[in-house]
Amino acid sequence: MLNQHERTTALSEHPAAPTGPSVGRVAPPSPAPDADAAAEVILTSLDEDKAEDIVAIDIRGKSSVADKIVIASGRSQRHVGALADHVMRKLKDAGVRQVRVEGLPHCDWVLVDAGDVIVHLFRPEVRAFYNIERIWASAPAASMAS
């Protein structure tokens, strides 16, 4: 067992050893991106993965559910599932916490809830049937060429 002098000497001989009030403290988490930054991550991911008919709708002031809605189509169930998976991964990498998803087993309509941004991914026939863009028709929409 080391006495007080031996412990002090051992610590001073190893300057790389952490000491002081910050020892054992965890750095605070970085803040999650805002709705615009999260939407940009989502739109970039969808564009890179060749999603079709990408539409971003700003619903601030029209709904308390979210600030933005992103709607896109995939060519098949497998494509829709891959789009959702990539969006979730990139959101988590960007610092968005608690990304939730619904509809992955069937991949006809997958909803990704990123808090302030909600993403709807459809197969084209399902998107045409539900036509959810019509609900938010009065909100300003931004369309991306695919």
Residue pairs with C-beta under 8 A, 6 or more apart in sequence:
2 10
11 17
11 19
29 95
30 95
31 95
32 38
32 95
32 96
32 97
32 115
33 41
33 94
33 95
33 96
34 116
35 60
35 66
35 67
35 68
35 116
35 117
36 68
37 94
38 68
38 91
38 94
38 96
38 114
38 115
38 116
38 117
39 56
39 68
39 70
39 117
41 90
41 91
41 94
41 96
42 70
42 87
42 90
42 91
42 112
42 114
42 117
42 119
43 54
43 56
43 70
43 144
44 90
45 83
45 86
45 87
45 90
46 54
46 70
46 72
46 83
46 87
46 144
47 54
47 144
47 146
48 86
49 82
49 83
49 86
50 79
50 146
51 72
51 73
51 74
51 83
51 121
51 146
52 72
52 73
52 74
52 75
52 124
52 146
53 71
53 72
53 73
53 124
53 127
53 143
53 146
54 70
54 71
54 72
54 143
54 144
54 146
55 70
55 71
55 72
55 133
55 141
55 142
55 143
55 144
56 68
56 69
56 70
56 141
56 142
56 143
56 144
57 68
57 69
57 70
57 71
57 133
57 136
57 139
57 140
57 141
57 142
58 67
58 68
58 139
58 140
58 141
58 142
59 65
59 66
59 67
59 68
59 69
59 136
59 139
60 67
60 68
62 136
62 138
62 139
65 118
66 115
66 116
66 117
66 118
67 116
67 117
68 116
68 117
68 118
69 117
69 118
69 119
69 120
69 136
70 117
70 118
70 119
70 120
71 119
71 120
71 122
71 127
71 132
71 133
72 83
72 119
72 120
72 121
72 122
73 80
73 121
73 122
73 123
73 124
73 127
74 80
74 81
74 82
74 83
74 107
74 121
74 122
74 123
75 123
75 124
76 123
77 106
77 107
77 108
77 123
78 107
80 107
80 108
80 110
80 121
80 122
80 123
81 104
81 107
81 110
83 110
83 121
84 101
84 104
84 107
84 110
84 112
84 119
84 121
87 112
87 119
87 121
88 99
88 101
88 112
91 99
91 112
91 114
92 99
96 114
96 115
97 115
98 115
99 112
99 113
99 114
100 112
100 113
101 110
101 111
101 112
101 113
102 110
102 111
102 113
103 109
103 110
103 111
104 110
107 123
108 122
108 123
108 126
109 120
109 121
109 122
109 123
109 126
109 127
109 130
110 120
110 121
110 122
111 118
111 119
111 120
111 121
112 118
112 119
112 121
113 119
120 132
122 130
133 141
